């Protein structure tokens, strides 16, 4: 009998209460019943914002599993996530950041059944970055919502930032998931049935967050294991600084087009499989620059 993945595990930072409401509603529609959430707030976050977010979460019927304050070291997210997975217990866990909205090729129960039948203990996804029509880092309101505020989806993360766009979206409790939920060592997702991970990161306020991240990682205030996260943030800041704070949605290499959470993008299975199979970490030469990789990667 297939175990239904009814538990979602996530580490949440200081996001908008409206985003939490939209995110929770999205995953409840997918069949998630149990939310195991850890909230972590860096010291710069005002007390009022922290209290507002936690109150909104309680109004959604969710009691946080953990709330903490302190530096956001590179290992912080992984440690909190792993503690949540331990608490979640045996079975399949859905893993998603607060700005990640999954769209699957089939109902969750069927997705897990297919993985189990194939002897796999993980299901993979590929990030598709959602942005405003003009590429601005826009504020948004619950009405009309995320979909209309950020209707374009493209490959910003790996083609501009040179980041890893792969995600482990479902994992059995017996599987260890790497930092950032990008890999599960020893386990390979089926590249032909990848979920679309709609990435709503590029909202108002993110540029300040990225500048803070670069500053804290560069100074050692926040500990890092590799310069990858800081380098990705720097590439985005360099890109937007040259474009009056906007992302260039007209660049064909980034492949922005209109998409929706309601279904997979046209041609997604082949597109996602091609990108996932070809992706590799950036070379030492590209680590120091802001090179955009070719559309085939």
Secondary structure, 3 states (H helix, E strand, C coil): CCCCCCEEEEEECCCCHHHHHHHHHHHHHCCCCEEEEEEEECCCCCHHHHHHHHHHHHHCCCCCCEEEECCCCCCHHHHHHHHHHHHHCCCEEEECCCCEEEECCCCHHHHHHHHHHCCCCEEEEEEEEEECCCCECECCCCCCCHHHHCCEEECHHHHCCCCCCEEEEEEECCCCCCHHHCCECCECCCCCCCEEEEECCCECCHHHHHHHHHHHHHHCCCCCCCCHHHHHHHHHHHHHHCCCCECCCCCHHHCCEECCCCCCCCCHHHHHHHHHHHCCCCCHHHHCCCCCCCCCC
